[in-house]
Amino acid sequence: MSIIYVLIPIAMLFVLIAVGIFFWAVKSEQFDDLDRQSVSILFDDDVKPNADDSQTEQKQD
């Protein structure tokens, strides 16, 4: 029964740490843009063609 007197404060400490980390994440704007990362994988990056690529395309035409 005496172990409960140790486990309850430890559990409360873990909860306080977790709540503190959550509020820190909200304060540092970690959750502001949740859609950008999930959609960015669907689109290619805009890549500028190199000078070599443009010459190769002109020769093929």
PDBQT receptor file of N, H, CA, C and O in Angstrom, charges set to zero:
ATOM      1  N   MET A   1       0.821  -1.194   0.000  1.00  0.00    +0.000 N 
ATOM      2  CA  MET A   1       0.000   0.000   0.000  1.00  0.00    +0.000 C 
ATOM      3  C   MET A   1       0.863   1.256   0.000  1.00  0.00    +0.000 C 
ATOM      4  O   MET A   1       0.449   2.290  -0.523  1.00  0.00    +0.000 OA
ATOM      5  N   SER A   2       2.047   1.177   0.575  1.00  0.00    +0.000 N 
ATOM      6  H   SER A   2       2.383   0.336   1.000  1.00  0.00    +0.000 HD
ATOM      7  CA  SER A   2       2.903   2.362   0.652  1.00  0.00    +0.000 C 
ATOM      8  C   SER A   2       3.480   2.739  -0.726  1.00  0.00    +0.000 C 
ATOM      9  O   SER A   2       3.925   3.872  -0.915  1.00  0.00    +0.000 OA
ATOM     10  N   ILE A   3       3.477   1.809  -1.679  1.00  0.00    +0.000 N 
ATOM     11  H   ILE A   3       3.116   0.889  -1.525  1.00  0.00    +0.000 HD
ATOM     12  CA  ILE A   3       3.991   2.112  -3.016  1.00  0.00    +0.000 C 
ATOM     13  C   ILE A   3       3.108   3.138  -3.728  1.00  0.00    +0.000 C 
ATOM     14  O   ILE A   3       3.580   3.874  -4.594  1.00  0.00    +0.000 OA
ATOM     15  N   ILE A   4       1.833   3.183  -3.361  1.00  0.00    +0.000 N 
ATOM     16  H   ILE A   4       1.449   2.585  -2.657  1.00  0.00    +0.000 HD
ATOM     17  CA  ILE A   4       0.916   4.157  -3.979  1.00  0.00    +0.000 C 
ATOM     18  C   ILE A   4       1.347   5.573  -3.631  1.00  0.00    +0.000 C 
ATOM     19  O   ILE A   4       1.176   6.481  -4.444  1.00  0.00    +0.000 OA
ATOM     20  N   TYR A   5       1.899   5.780  -2.448  1.00  0.00    +0.000 N 
ATOM     21  H   TYR A   5       2.038   5.042  -1.787  1.00  0.00    +0.000 HD
ATOM     22  CA  TYR A   5       2.358   7.104  -2.044  1.00  0.00    +0.000 C 
ATOM     23  C   TYR A   5       3.554   7.564  -2.880  1.00  0.00    +0.000 C 
ATOM     24  O   TYR A   5       3.844   8.759  -2.940  1.00  0.00    +0.000 OA
ATOM     25  N   VAL A   6       4.227   6.655  -3.505  1.00  0.00    +0.000 N 
ATOM     26  H   VAL A   6       3.991   5.684  -3.457  1.00  0.00    +0.000 HD
ATOM     27  CA  VAL A   6       5.343   6.989  -4.390  1.00  0.00    +0.000 C 
ATOM     28  C   VAL A   6       4.855   7.116  -5.830  1.00  0.00    +0.000 C 
ATOM     29  O   VAL A   6       5.266   8.029  -6.547  1.00  0.00    +0.000 OA
ATOM     30  N   LEU A   7       3.989   6.211  -6.253  1.00  0.00    +0.000 N 
ATOM     31  H   LEU A   7       3.656   5.469  -5.671  1.00  0.00    +0.000 HD
ATOM     32  CA  LEU A   7       3.565   6.193  -7.652  1.00  0.00    +0.000 C 
ATOM     33  C   LEU A   7       2.663   7.368  -8.026  1.00  0.00    +0.000 C 
ATOM     34  O   LEU A   7       2.756   7.876  -9.144  1.00  0.00    +0.000 OA
ATOM     35  N   ILE A   8       1.812   7.800  -7.134  1.00  0.00    +0.000 N 
ATOM     36  H   ILE A   8       1.737   7.387  -6.227  1.00  0.00    +0.000 HD
ATOM     37  CA  ILE A   8       0.905   8.910  -7.450  1.00  0.00    +0.000 C 
ATOM     38  C   ILE A   8       1.678  10.214  -7.703  1.00  0.00    +0.000 C 
ATOM     39  O   ILE A   8       1.392  10.883  -8.697  1.00  0.00    +0.000 OA
ATOM     40  N   PRO A   9       2.629  10.605  -6.869  1.00  0.00    +0.000 N 
ATOM     41  CA  PRO A   9       3.401  11.816  -7.197  1.00  0.00    +0.000 C 
ATOM     42  C   PRO A   9       4.222  11.675  -8.490  1.00  0.00    +0.000 C 
ATOM     43  O   PRO A   9       4.367  12.642  -9.238  1.00  0.00    +0.000 OA
ATOM     44  N   ILE A  10       4.752  10.487  -8.751  1.00  0.00    +0.000 N 
ATOM     45  H   ILE A  10       4.635   9.701  -8.143  1.00  0.00    +0.000 HD
ATOM     46  CA  ILE A  10       5.509  10.279  -9.990  1.00  0.00    +0.000 C 
ATOM     47  C   ILE A  10       4.591  10.410 -11.206  1.00  0.00    +0.000 C 
ATOM     48  O   ILE A  10       4.968  11.014 -12.210  1.00  0.00    +0.000 OA
ATOM     49  N   ALA A  11       3.395   9.847 -11.114  1.00  0.00    +0.000 N 
ATOM     50  H   ALA A  11       3.089   9.356 -10.298  1.00  0.00    +0.000 HD
ATOM     51  CA  ALA A  11       2.430   9.962 -12.211  1.00  0.00    +0.000 C 
ATOM     52  C   ALA A  11       2.009  11.413 -12.407  1.00  0.00    +0.000 C 
ATOM     53  O   ALA A  11       1.875  11.871 -13.542  1.00  0.00    +0.000 OA
ATOM     54  N   MET A  12       1.802  12.129 -11.326  1.00  0.00    +0.000 N 
ATOM     55  H   MET A  12       1.911  11.756 -10.405  1.00  0.00    +0.000 HD
ATOM     56  CA  MET A  12       1.432  13.547 -11.437  1.00  0.00    +0.000 C 
ATOM     57  C   MET A  12       2.564  14.356 -12.052  1.00  0.00    +0.000 C 
ATOM     58  O   MET A  12       2.314  15.289 -12.815  1.00  0.00    +0.000 OA
ATOM     59  N   LEU A  13       3.792  14.012 -11.732  1.00  0.00    +0.000 N 
ATOM     60  H   LEU A  13       3.995  13.254 -11.112  1.00  0.00    +0.000 HD
ATOM     61  CA  LEU A  13       4.945  14.688 -12.322  1.00  0.00    +0.000 C 
ATOM     62  C   LEU A  13       5.002  14.443 -13.834  1.00  0.00    +0.000 C 
ATOM     63  O   LEU A  13       5.255  15.370 -14.603  1.00  0.00    +0.000 OA
ATOM     64  N   PHE A  14       4.767  13.196 -14.260  1.00  0.00    +0.000 N 
ATOM     65  H   PHE A  14       4.562  12.443 -13.636  1.00  0.00    +0.000 HD
ATOM     66  CA  PHE A  14       4.743  12.876 -15.692  1.00  0.00    +0.000 C 
ATOM     67  C   PHE A  14       3.637  13.637 -16.412  1.00  0.00    +0.000 C 
ATOM     68  O   PHE A  14       3.841  14.114 -17.529  1.00  0.00    +0.000 OA
ATOM     69  N   VAL A  15       2.489  13.756 -15.799  1.00  0.00    +0.000 N 
ATOM     70  H   VAL A  15       2.322  13.369 -14.892  1.00  0.00    +0.000 HD
ATOM     71  CA  VAL A  15       1.378  14.493 -16.412  1.00  0.00    +0.000 C 
ATOM     72  C   VAL A  15       1.738  15.965 -16.539  1.00  0.00    +0.000 C 
ATOM     73  O   VAL A  15       1.480  16.572 -17.579  1.00  0.00    +0.000 OA
ATOM     74  N   LEU A  16       2.322  16.546 -15.514  1.00  0.00    +0.000 N 
ATOM     75  H   LEU A  16       2.531  16.053 -14.669  1.00  0.00    +0.000 HD
ATOM     76  CA  LEU A  16       2.714  17.953 -15.573  1.00  0.00    +0.000 C 
ATOM     77  C   LEU A  16       3.770  18.190 -16.655  1.00  0.00    +0.000 C 
ATOM     78  O   LEU A  16       3.721  19.197 -17.361  1.00  0.00    +0.000 OA
ATOM     79  N   ILE A  17       4.707  17.281 -16.782  1.00  0.00    +0.000 N 
ATOM     80  H   ILE A  17       4.747  16.463 -16.208  1.00  0.00    +0.000 HD
ATOM     81  CA  ILE A  17       5.725  17.407 -17.838  1.00  0.00    +0.000 C 
ATOM     82  C   ILE A  17       5.081  17.314 -19.212  1.00  0.00    +0.000 C 
ATOM     83  O   ILE A  17       5.411  18.100 -20.100  1.00  0.00    +0.000 OA
ATOM     84  N   ALA A  18       4.161  16.361 -19.406  1.00  0.00    +0.000 N 
ATOM     85  H   ALA A  18       3.893  15.723 -18.685  1.00  0.00    +0.000 HD
ATOM     86  CA  ALA A  18       3.492  16.201 -20.699  1.00  0.00    +0.000 C 
ATOM     87  C   ALA A  18       2.655  17.428 -21.038  1.00  0.00    +0.000 C 
ATOM     88  O   ALA A  18       2.661  17.879 -22.184  1.00  0.00    +0.000 OA
ATOM     89  N   VAL A  19       1.941  17.973 -20.068  1.00  0.00    +0.000 N 
ATOM     90  H   VAL A  19       1.936  17.606 -19.138  1.00  0.00    +0.000 HD
ATOM     91  CA  VAL A  19       1.138  19.181 -20.306  1.00  0.00    +0.000 C 
ATOM     92  C   VAL A  19       2.054  20.361 -20.622  1.00  0.00    +0.000 C 
ATOM     93  O   VAL A  19       1.741  21.168 -21.498  1.00  0.00    +0.000 OA
ATOM     94  N   GLY A  20       3.158  20.468 -19.932  1.00  0.00    +0.000 N 
ATOM     95  H   GLY A  20       3.412  19.813 -19.221  1.00  0.00    +0.000 HD
ATOM     96  CA  GLY A  20       4.119  21.535 -20.207  1.00  0.00    +0.000 C 
ATOM     97  C   GLY A  20       4.696  21.452 -21.611  1.00  0.00    +0.000 C 
ATOM     98  O   GLY A  20       4.822  22.467 -22.296  1.00  0.00    +0.000 OA
ATOM     99  N   ILE A  21       5.048  20.246 -22.041  1.00  0.00    +0.000 N 
ATOM    100  H   ILE A  21       4.946  19.422 -21.485  1.00  0.00    +0.000 HD
ATOM    101  CA  ILE A  21       5.563  20.062 -23.403  1.00  0.00    +0.000 C 
ATOM    102  C   ILE A  21       4.498  20.384 -24.434  1.00  0.00    +0.000 C 
ATOM    103  O   ILE A  21       4.798  20.979 -25.469  1.00  0.00    +0.000 OA
ATOM    104  N   PHE A  22       3.251  19.995 -24.164  1.00  0.00    +0.000 N 
ATOM    105  H   PHE A  22       3.007  19.512 -23.324  1.00  0.00    +0.000 HD
ATOM    106  CA  PHE A  22       2.166  20.311 -25.099  1.00  0.00    +0.000 C 
ATOM    107  C   PHE A  22       1.978  21.812 -25.240  1.00  0.00    +0.000 C 
ATOM    108  O   PHE A  22       1.870  22.317 -26.357  1.00  0.00    +0.000 OA
ATOM    109  N   PHE A  23       1.937  22.537 -24.117  1.00  0.00    +0.000 N 
ATOM    110  H   PHE A  23       2.025  22.126 -23.210  1.00  0.00    +0.000 HD
ATOM    111  CA  PHE A  23       1.750  23.981 -24.190  1.00  0.00    +0.000 C 
ATOM    112  C   PHE A  23       2.952  24.668 -24.837  1.00  0.00    +0.000 C 
ATOM    113  O   PHE A  23       2.789  25.677 -25.523  1.00  0.00    +0.000 OA
ATOM    114  N   TRP A  24       4.157  24.134 -24.625  1.00  0.00    +0.000 N 
ATOM    115  H   TRP A  24       4.289  23.315 -24.067  1.00  0.00    +0.000 HD
ATOM    116  CA  TRP A  24       5.326  24.679 -25.303  1.00  0.00    +0.000 C 
ATOM    117  C   TRP A  24       5.194  24.507 -26.811  1.00  0.00    +0.000 C 
ATOM    118  O   TRP A  24       5.520  25.421 -27.568  1.00  0.00    +0.000 OA
ATOM    119  N   ALA A  25       4.719  23.346 -27.254  1.00  0.00    +0.000 N 
ATOM    120  H   ALA A  25       4.454  22.603 -26.639  1.00  0.00    +0.000 HD
ATOM    121  CA  ALA A  25       4.559  23.096 -28.692  1.00  0.00    +0.000 C 
ATOM    122  C   ALA A  25       3.512  24.021 -29.289  1.00  0.00    +0.000 C 
ATOM    123  O   ALA A  25       3.686  24.517 -30.402  1.00  0.00    +0.000 OA
ATOM    124  N   VAL A  26       2.428  24.257 -28.564  1.00  0.00    +0.000 N 
ATOM    125  H   VAL A  26       2.287  23.854 -27.660  1.00  0.00    +0.000 HD
ATOM    126  CA  VAL A  26       1.394  25.169 -29.063  1.00  0.00    +0.000 C 
ATOM    127  C   VAL A  26       1.943  26.595 -29.105  1.00  0.00    +0.000 C 
ATOM    128  O   VAL A  26       1.698  27.325 -30.066  1.00  0.00    +0.000 OA
ATOM    129  N   LYS A  27       2.671  26.989 -28.086  1.00  0.00    +0.000 N 
ATOM    130  H   LYS A  27       2.869  26.396 -27.305  1.00  0.00    +0.000 HD
ATOM    131  CA  LYS A  27       3.218  28.347 -28.017  1.00  0.00    +0.000 C 
ATOM    132  C   LYS A  27       4.251  28.585 -29.115  1.00  0.00    +0.000 C 
ATOM    133  O   LYS A  27       4.340  29.693 -29.644  1.00  0.00    +0.000 OA
ATOM    134  N   SER A  28       5.029  27.570 -29.465  1.00  0.00    +0.000 N 
ATOM    135  H   SER A  28       4.957  26.669 -29.036  1.00  0.00    +0.000 HD
ATOM    136  CA  SER A  28       6.048  27.735 -30.501  1.00  0.00    +0.000 C 
ATOM    137  C   SER A  28       5.506  27.436 -31.894  1.00  0.00    +0.000 C 
ATOM    138  O   SER A  28       6.279  27.246 -32.833  1.00  0.00    +0.000 OA
ATOM    139  N   GLU A  29       4.182  27.394 -32.032  1.00  0.00    +0.000 N 
ATOM    140  H   GLU A  29       3.555  27.548 -31.269  1.00  0.00    +0.000 HD
ATOM    141  CA  GLU A  29       3.476  27.292 -33.310  1.00  0.00    +0.000 C 
ATOM    142  C   GLU A  29       3.814  25.998 -34.070  1.00  0.00    +0.000 C 
ATOM    143  O   GLU A  29       3.974  26.022 -35.290  1.00  0.00    +0.000 OA
ATOM    144  N   GLN A  30       3.920  24.897 -33.367  1.00  0.00    +0.000 N 
ATOM    145  H   GLN A  30       3.790  24.877 -32.376  1.00  0.00    +0.000 HD
ATOM    146  CA  GLN A  30       4.206  23.618 -33.998  1.00  0.00    +0.000 C 
ATOM    147  C   GLN A  30       2.988  23.067 -34.739  1.00  0.00    +0.000 C 
ATOM    148  O   GLN A  30       3.140  22.262 -35.658  1.00  0.00    +0.000 OA
ATOM    149  N   PHE A  31       1.796  23.486 -34.357  1.00  0.00    +0.000 N 
ATOM    150  H   PHE A  31       1.672  24.140 -33.610  1.00  0.00    +0.000 HD
ATOM    151  CA  PHE A  31       0.578  22.918 -34.930  1.00  0.00    +0.000 C 
ATOM    152  C   PHE A  31      -0.146  23.891 -35.850  1.00  0.00    +0.000 C 
ATOM    153  O   PHE A  31      -1.331  23.694 -36.120  1.00  0.00    +0.000 OA
ATOM    154  N   ASP A  32       0.521  24.933 -36.341  1.00  0.00    +0.000 N 
ATOM    155  H   ASP A  32       1.483  25.093 -36.121  1.00  0.00    +0.000 HD
ATOM    156  CA  ASP A  32      -0.162  25.941 -37.146  1.00  0.00    +0.000 C 
ATOM    157  C   ASP A  32      -0.545  25.457 -38.538  1.00  0.00    +0.000 C 
ATOM    158  O   ASP A  32      -1.661  25.723 -38.986  1.00  0.00    +0.000 OA
ATOM    159  N   ASP A  33       0.342  24.758 -39.233  1.00  0.00    +0.000 N 
ATOM    160  H   ASP A  33       1.248  24.543 -38.869  1.00  0.00    +0.000 HD
ATOM    161  CA  ASP A  33       0.083  24.367 -40.612  1.00  0.00    +0.000 C 
ATOM    162  C   ASP A  33       0.207  22.852 -40.741  1.00  0.00    +0.000 C 
ATOM    163  O   ASP A  33       1.271  22.337 -41.082  1.00  0.00    +0.000 OA
ATOM    164  N   LEU A  34      -0.876  22.150 -40.470  1.00  0.00    +0.000 N 
ATOM    165  H   LEU A  34      -1.741  22.568 -40.193  1.00  0.00    +0.000 HD
ATOM    166  CA  LEU A  34      -0.843  20.694 -40.497  1.00  0.00    +0.000 C 
ATOM    167  C   LEU A  34      -1.061  20.131 -41.900  1.00  0.00    +0.000 C 
ATOM    168  O   LEU A  34      -0.705  18.982 -42.161  1.00  0.00    +0.000 OA
ATOM    169  N   ASP A  35      -1.640  20.923 -42.810  1.00  0.00    +0.000 N 
ATOM    170  H   ASP A  35      -1.929  21.857 -42.598  1.00  0.00    +0.000 HD
ATOM    171  CA  ASP A  35      -1.967  20.417 -44.141  1.00  0.00    +0.000 C 
ATOM    172  C   ASP A  35      -0.820  20.533 -45.128  1.00  0.00    +0.000 C 
ATOM    173  O   ASP A  35      -0.768  19.759 -46.084  1.00  0.00    +0.000 OA
ATOM    174  N   ARG A  36       0.082  21.450 -44.941  1.00  0.00    +0.000 N 
ATOM    175  H   ARG A  36       0.039  22.079 -44.165  1.00  0.00    +0.000 HD
ATOM    176  CA  ARG A  36       1.139  21.696 -45.928  1.00  0.00    +0.000 C 
ATOM    177  C   ARG A  36       2.027  20.470 -46.120  1.00  0.00    +0.000 C 
ATOM    178  O   ARG A  36       2.316  20.091 -47.255  1.00  0.00    +0.000 OA
ATOM    179  N   GLN A  37       2.456  19.859 -45.048  1.00  0.00    +0.000 N 
ATOM    180  H   GLN A  37       2.222  20.167 -44.126  1.00  0.00    +0.000 HD
ATOM    181  CA  GLN A  37       3.356  18.718 -45.171  1.00  0.00    +0.000 C 
ATOM    182  C   GLN A  37       2.663  17.499 -45.776  1.00  0.00    +0.000 C 
ATOM    183  O   GLN A  37       3.285  16.732 -46.510  1.00  0.00    +0.000 OA
ATOM    184  N   SER A  38       1.394  17.323 -45.473  1.00  0.00    +0.000 N 
ATOM    185  H   SER A  38       0.889  17.946 -44.876  1.00  0.00    +0.000 HD
ATOM    186  CA  SER A  38       0.699  16.147 -46.000  1.00  0.00    +0.000 C 
ATOM    187  C   SER A  38       0.374  16.298 -47.471  1.00  0.00    +0.000 C 
ATOM    188  O   SER A  38       0.219  15.294 -48.166  1.00  0.00    +0.000 OA
ATOM    189  N   VAL A  39       0.268  17.513 -47.967  1.00  0.00    +0.000 N 
ATOM    190  H   VAL A  39       0.394  18.329 -47.402  1.00  0.00    +0.000 HD
ATOM    191  CA  VAL A  39      -0.060  17.736 -49.372  1.00  0.00    +0.000 C 
ATOM    192  C   VAL A  39       1.195  17.920 -50.207  1.00  0.00    +0.000 C 
ATOM    193  O   VAL A  39       1.178  17.651 -51.409  1.00  0.00    +0.000 OA
ATOM    194  N   SER A  40       2.272  18.368 -49.603  1.00  0.00    +0.000 N 
ATOM    195  H   SER A  40       2.286  18.586 -48.628  1.00  0.00    +0.000 HD
ATOM    196  CA  SER A  40       3.480  18.684 -50.369  1.00  0.00    +0.000 C 
ATOM    197  C   SER A  40       4.082  17.452 -51.037  1.00  0.00    +0.000 C 
ATOM    198  O   SER A  40       4.785  17.588 -52.038  1.00  0.00    +0.000 OA
ATOM    199  N   ILE A  41       3.834  16.284 -50.525  1.00  0.00    +0.000 N 
ATOM    200  H   ILE A  41       3.263  16.173 -49.712  1.00  0.00    +0.000 HD
ATOM    201  CA  ILE A  41       4.376  15.075 -51.127  1.00  0.00    +0.000 C 
ATOM    202  C   ILE A  41       3.691  14.738 -52.450  1.00  0.00    +0.000 C 
ATOM    203  O   ILE A  41       4.239  13.984 -53.255  1.00  0.00    +0.000 OA
ATOM    204  N   LEU A  42       2.509  15.283 -52.679  1.00  0.00    +0.000 N 
ATOM    205  H   LEU A  42       2.064  15.895 -52.025  1.00  0.00    +0.000 HD
ATOM    206  CA  LEU A  42       1.753  14.987 -53.881  1.00  0.00    +0.000 C 
ATOM    207  C   LEU A  42       2.215  15.794 -55.087  1.00  0.00    +0.000 C 
ATOM    208  O   LEU A  42       1.917  15.424 -56.223  1.00  0.00    +0.000 OA
ATOM    209  N   PHE A  43       2.933  16.885 -54.865  1.00  0.00    +0.000 N 
ATOM    210  H   PHE A  43       3.175  17.186 -53.942  1.00  0.00    +0.000 HD
ATOM    211  CA  PHE A  43       3.318  17.776 -55.951  1.00  0.00    +0.000 C 
ATOM    212  C   PHE A  43       4.827  17.759 -56.143  1.00  0.00    +0.000 C 
ATOM    213  O   PHE A  43       5.586  17.651 -55.179  1.00  0.00    +0.000 OA
ATOM    214  N   ASP A  44       5.258  17.869 -57.405  1.00  0.00    +0.000 N 
ATOM    215  H   ASP A  44       4.642  17.957 -58.188  1.00  0.00    +0.000 HD
ATOM    216  CA  ASP A  44       6.684  17.959 -57.702  1.00  0.00    +0.000 C 
ATOM    217  C   ASP A  44       7.179  19.364 -57.414  1.00  0.00    +0.000 C 
ATOM    218  O   ASP A  44       6.427  20.336 -57.484  1.00  0.00    +0.000 OA
ATOM    219  N   ASP A  45       8.455  19.448 -57.089  1.00  0.00    +0.000 N 
ATOM    220  H   ASP A  45       9.066  18.659 -57.032  1.00  0.00    +0.000 HD
ATOM    221  CA  ASP A  45       9.052  20.756 -56.908  1.00  0.00    +0.000 C 
ATOM    222  C   ASP A  45       9.280  21.382 -58.275  1.00  0.00    +0.000 C 
ATOM    223  O   ASP A  45       9.506  20.678 -59.259  1.00  0.00    +0.000 OA
ATOM    224  N   ASP A  46       9.222  22.704 -58.333  1.00  0.00    +0.000 N 
ATOM    225  H   ASP A  46       9.038  23.277 -57.534  1.00  0.00    +0.000 HD
ATOM    226  CA  ASP A  46       9.517  23.403 -59.576  1.00  0.00    +0.000 C 
ATOM    227  C   ASP A  46      11.030  23.420 -59.764  1.00  0.00    +0.000 C 
ATOM    228  O   ASP A  46      11.748  24.096 -59.028  1.00  0.00    +0.000 OA
ATOM    229  N   VAL A  47      11.503  22.677 -60.747  1.00  0.00    +0.000 N 
ATOM    230  H   VAL A  47      10.919  22.127 -61.345  1.00  0.00    +0.000 HD
ATOM    231  CA  VAL A  47      12.930  22.575 -60.996  1.00  0.00    +0.000 C 
ATOM    232  C   VAL A  47      13.233  23.336 -62.276  1.00  0.00    +0.000 C 
ATOM    233  O   VAL A  47      12.617  23.093 -63.314  1.00  0.00    +0.000 OA
ATOM    234  N   LYS A  48      14.172  24.247 -62.198  1.00  0.00    +0.000 N 
ATOM    235  H   LYS A  48      14.672  24.445 -61.355  1.00  0.00    +0.000 HD
ATOM    236  CA  LYS A  48      14.558  24.999 -63.386  1.00  0.00    +0.000 C 
ATOM    237  C   LYS A  48      15.454  24.119 -64.250  1.00  0.00    +0.000 C 
ATOM    238  O   LYS A  48      16.358  23.467 -63.727  1.00  0.00    +0.000 OA
ATOM    239  N   PRO A  49      15.225  24.087 -65.554  1.00  0.00    +0.000 N 
ATOM    240  CA  PRO A  49      16.071  23.252 -66.416  1.00  0.00    +0.000 C 
ATOM    241  C   PRO A  49      17.479  23.833 -66.509  1.00  0.00    +0.000 C 
ATOM    242  O   PRO A  49      17.665  25.050 -66.524  1.00  0.00    +0.000 OA
ATOM    243  N   ASN A  50      18.446  22.956 -66.569  1.00  0.00    +0.000 N 
ATOM    244  H   ASN A  50      18.294  21.968 -66.557  1.00  0.00    +0.000 HD
ATOM    245  CA  ASN A  50      19.835  23.372 -66.730  1.00  0.00    +0.000 C 
ATOM    246  C   ASN A  50      20.078  23.806 -68.163  1.00  0.00    +0.000 C 
ATOM    247  O   ASN A  50      19.241  23.568 -69.034  1.00  0.00    +0.000 OA
ATOM    248  N   ALA A  51      21.205  24.435 -68.416  1.00  0.00    +0.000 N 
ATOM    249  H   ALA A  51      21.885  24.629 -67.709  1.00  0.00    +0.000 HD
ATOM    250  CA  ALA A  51      21.555  24.846 -69.776  1.00  0.00    +0.000 C 
ATOM    251  C   ALA A  51      21.728  23.608 -70.658  1.00  0.00    +0.000 C 
ATOM    252  O   ALA A  51      21.392  23.641 -71.842  1.00  0.00    +0.000 OA
ATOM    253  N   ASP A  52      22.245  22.529 -70.096  1.00  0.00    +0.000 N 
ATOM    254  H   ASP A  52      22.518  22.502 -69.134  1.00  0.00    +0.000 HD
ATOM    255  CA  ASP A  52      22.428  21.297 -70.867  1.00  0.00    +0.000 C 
ATOM    256  C   ASP A  52      21.087  20.703 -71.283  1.00  0.00    +0.000 C 
ATOM    257  O   ASP A  52      20.961  20.169 -72.385  1.00  0.00    +0.000 OA
ATOM    258  N   ASP A  53      20.096  20.792 -70.419  1.00  0.00    +0.000 N 
ATOM    259  H   ASP A  53      20.199  21.226 -69.524  1.00  0.00    +0.000 HD
ATOM    260  CA  ASP A  53      18.769  20.254 -70.735  1.00  0.00    +0.000 C 
ATOM    261  C   ASP A  53      18.112  21.026 -71.877  1.00  0.00    +0.000 C 
ATOM    262  O   ASP A  53      17.464  20.426 -72.734  1.00  0.00    +0.000 OA
ATOM    263  N   SER A  54      18.270  22.340 -71.898  1.00  0.00    +0.000 N 
ATOM    264  H   SER A  54      18.797  22.827 -71.201  1.00  0.00    +0.000 HD
ATOM    265  CA  SER A  54      17.639  23.136 -72.938  1.00  0.00    +0.000 C 
ATOM    266  C   SER A  54      18.287  22.872 -74.296  1.00  0.00    +0.000 C 
ATOM    267  O   SER A  54      17.607  22.905 -75.321  1.00  0.00    +0.000 OA
ATOM    268  N   GLN A  55      19.591  22.613 -74.310  1.00  0.00    +0.000 N 
ATOM    269  H   GLN A  55      20.143  22.586 -73.476  1.00  0.00    +0.000 HD
ATOM    270  CA  GLN A  55      20.269  22.308 -75.565  1.00  0.00    +0.000 C 
ATOM    271  C   GLN A  55      19.844  20.946 -76.080  1.00  0.00    +0.000 C 
ATOM    272  O   GLN A  55      19.700  20.768 -77.290  1.00  0.00    +0.000 OA
ATOM    273  N   THR A  56      19.642  19.999 -75.212  1.00  0.00    +0.000 N 
ATOM    274  H   THR A  56      19.759  20.143 -74.229  1.00  0.00    +0.000 HD
ATOM    275  CA  THR A  56      19.228  18.662 -75.593  1.00  0.00    +0.000 C 
ATOM    276  C   THR A  56      17.816  18.706 -76.170  1.00  0.00    +0.000 C 
ATOM    277  O   THR A  56      17.522  18.016 -77.146  1.00  0.00    +0.000 OA
ATOM    278  N   GLU A  57      16.953  19.504 -75.577  1.00  0.00    +0.000 N 
ATOM    279  H   GLU A  57      17.192  20.065 -74.784  1.00  0.00    +0.000 HD
ATOM    280  CA  GLU A  57      15.579  19.622 -76.075  1.00  0.00    +0.000 C 
ATOM    281  C   GLU A  57      15.556  20.262 -77.458  1.00  0.00    +0.000 C 
ATOM    282  O   GLU A  57      14.746  19.877 -78.301  1.00  0.00    +0.000 OA
ATOM    283  N   GLN A  58      16.437  21.241 -77.705  1.00  0.00    +0.000 N 
ATOM    284  H   GLN A  58      17.095  21.554 -77.020  1.00  0.00    +0.000 HD
ATOM    285  CA  GLN A  58      16.465  21.903 -78.980  1.00  0.00    +0.000 C 
ATOM    286  C   GLN A  58      16.967  20.962 -80.076  1.00  0.00    +0.000 C 
ATOM    287  O   GLN A  58      16.497  21.040 -81.211  1.00  0.00    +0.000 OA
ATOM    288  N   LYS A  59      17.895  20.089 -79.762  1.00  0.00    +0.000 N 
ATOM    289  H   LYS A  59      18.277  20.025 -78.840  1.00  0.00    +0.000 HD
ATOM    290  CA  LYS A  59      18.426  19.152 -80.747  1.00  0.00    +0.000 C 
ATOM    291  C   LYS A  59      17.384  18.111 -81.122  1.00  0.00    +0.000 C 
ATOM    292  O   LYS A  59      17.363  17.642 -82.259  1.00  0.00    +0.000 OA
ATOM    293  N   GLN A  60      16.519  17.743 -80.185  1.00  0.00    +0.000 N 
ATOM    294  H   GLN A  60      16.535  18.124 -79.261  1.00  0.00    +0.000 HD
ATOM    295  CA  GLN A  60      15.506  16.732 -80.452  1.00  0.00    +0.000 C 
ATOM    296  C   GLN A  60      14.400  17.282 -81.332  1.00  0.00    +0.000 C 
ATOM    297  O   GLN A  60      13.760  16.514 -82.051  1.00  0.00    +0.000 OA
ATOM    298  N   ASP A  61      14.149  18.595 -81.304  1.00  0.00    +0.000 N 
ATOM    299  H   ASP A  61      14.668  19.219 -80.720  1.00  0.00    +0.000 HD
ATOM    300  CA  ASP A  61      13.065  19.190 -82.107  1.00  0.00    +0.000 C 
ATOM    301  C   ASP A  61      13.373  19.218 -83.543  1.00  0.00    +0.000 C 
ATOM    302  O   ASP A  61      12.560  19.687 -84.339  1.00  0.00    +0.000 OA
TER     303      ASP A  61
